[in-house]
């Protein structure tokens, strides 16, 4: 890449990356302080929708029936099958491939292209509740306690800082996404996903309207739509998947959002958000990461294995 930028362009890029590295090195301490302050000043019990911060745990192969229905029944059934097939599969490639094929026979999951899958995750009602809570936080948190969700999106909420980690995103990763990813992405750290970054991104005419082609700082990414202006099937802020660097797809794969539905893909898949032509859209993004994978194969962004820091690693790994 650097040879295409020339000497001055290369130096500017290197300087930018060094500044970005310094900024990210200071993020952990700042993030912890913001989270502590937010939870002290805005305890979960005092918020409009306190129930959205806790997802049900699987219980005897199914979600706890005493919990309000937040996860779509198709999603809990799908992940139950993933755990079942994973438990009976050997670790050899042939056995894992057969278990993966069995999972993909389930009508609740659709493979829209190689390594890209879609399925319902949240009920529409729960999606609206999460959206209402996100709107409330966005409107009531002081600017000093708001963080950009990532380095590309300007509008959204960093859910890890506002109370969604322990009962929500940790559960979603540990109990639901990792069992599926173990079968769908065994060669990309899917079975050892142990920490994450979870946030929302908001698109609107007076905010971000699109997102340039990029890859994620993740081994596996889950992208769930929480709200979307109904355009009667017209293209409006769709995702386009282009393949991996050096391995482009013959044609970009288009994905249209649907409230409560998620799309699961490899973090290294190049993708973009096409322009929002009307209304608005909010999605919940979870960058799922594996410490074991990164220590062996390197960071998804820089390729380095030395000096890596891992946040929110779960005790179950």
Buried (B, 14 or more C-beta within 10 A) or exposed (E): EEEEEEEEEBEEEEEEEEEEEEEEEEEEEEBEEBBEBBEEEBEBEEBEBEEBBBBBEBEEEEBEEEBEBBBBEBBBBBBBBBBBBBEEBEEEEEEBEBBBEBBEEBEBBEEBBEBBBBBBBBBBEBBBBBBBBBBBBBEEBEEEBBBEBBEEBEBBBBBBBBBBBEBBBBBBBBBBBBBBBBBBBBEBBBBBBBBBBBBBBBBBEEBBBEBEEBBBBBBBBBBBBBBBBEBEEEEBBBBBBBBBEEEEBEEBBEBBBBBBBBBBBBBBBBBBBBEBEEBBBBBBBBBBBBBBBBEEBBBBBEEEEEEEEEBBBBEEE
